[in-house]
Every structure is written in structure tokens, then in C-alpha cells.
Amino acid sequence: MLKSKITTIGNSSGIVLSREVLNKLHVERGDEVFLIETSNGYEIVSYDPEFE
């Protein structure tokens, strides 16, 4: 399990992802990620789950 902190970004809040997490998701700064609601909370994925 990896831990991240919620931080202030302007008037919003955001989660800072470590380089390790970015590498595992195959994303970099500026890319979009998607949050999927699951029975255990949320899952972060690097693909659009609704894209066919």
C-alpha cells in the first residue's frame, strides 16, 4: 500500500502522486487519470473505463 497526502492547489485540493505511482500507471504530469468508484472506495486508473 502506498500513502499520499491531500494538498491545497489554488482553491481546490489534490493528491500528489509519487514517481513510483506515475510509473506504474504509465502516466506523467499533465495526463488524465480516472477515478472509478468501487465497493471499497475509489480506484485510480490511466484509461477511460467507459471508452469502447
Contacts in CASP RR format, 6 or more apart in sequence:
PFRMAT RR
TARGET T0000
AUTHOR 0000-0000-0000
METHOD contacts of the structure
MODEL  1
MLKSKITTIGNSSGIVLSREVLNKLHVERGDEVFLIETSNGYEIVSYDPE
FE
2 18 0 8 1.000
2 20 0 8 1.000
2 21 0 8 1.000
4 15 0 8 1.000
4 16 0 8 1.000
4 17 0 8 1.000
4 18 0 8 1.000
4 21 0 8 1.000
5 15 0 8 1.000
5 16 0 8 1.000
6 13 0 8 1.000
6 14 0 8 1.000
6 15 0 8 1.000
7 13 0 8 1.000
7 14 0 8 1.000
7 15 0 8 1.000
7 16 0 8 1.000
8 14 0 8 1.000
17 25 0 8 1.000
22 28 0 8 1.000
22 29 0 8 1.000
25 33 0 8 1.000
25 44 0 8 1.000
25 45 0 8 1.000
25 46 0 8 1.000
26 46 0 8 1.000
27 33 0 8 1.000
27 46 0 8 1.000
31 46 0 8 1.000
33 44 0 8 1.000
33 45 0 8 1.000
33 46 0 8 1.000
34 44 0 8 1.000
34 45 0 8 1.000
34 46 0 8 1.000
34 47 0 8 1.000
34 48 0 8 1.000
34 49 0 8 1.000
35 42 0 8 1.000
35 43 0 8 1.000
35 44 0 8 1.000
36 42 0 8 1.000
36 43 0 8 1.000
36 44 0 8 1.000
36 45 0 8 1.000
36 49 0 8 1.000
END
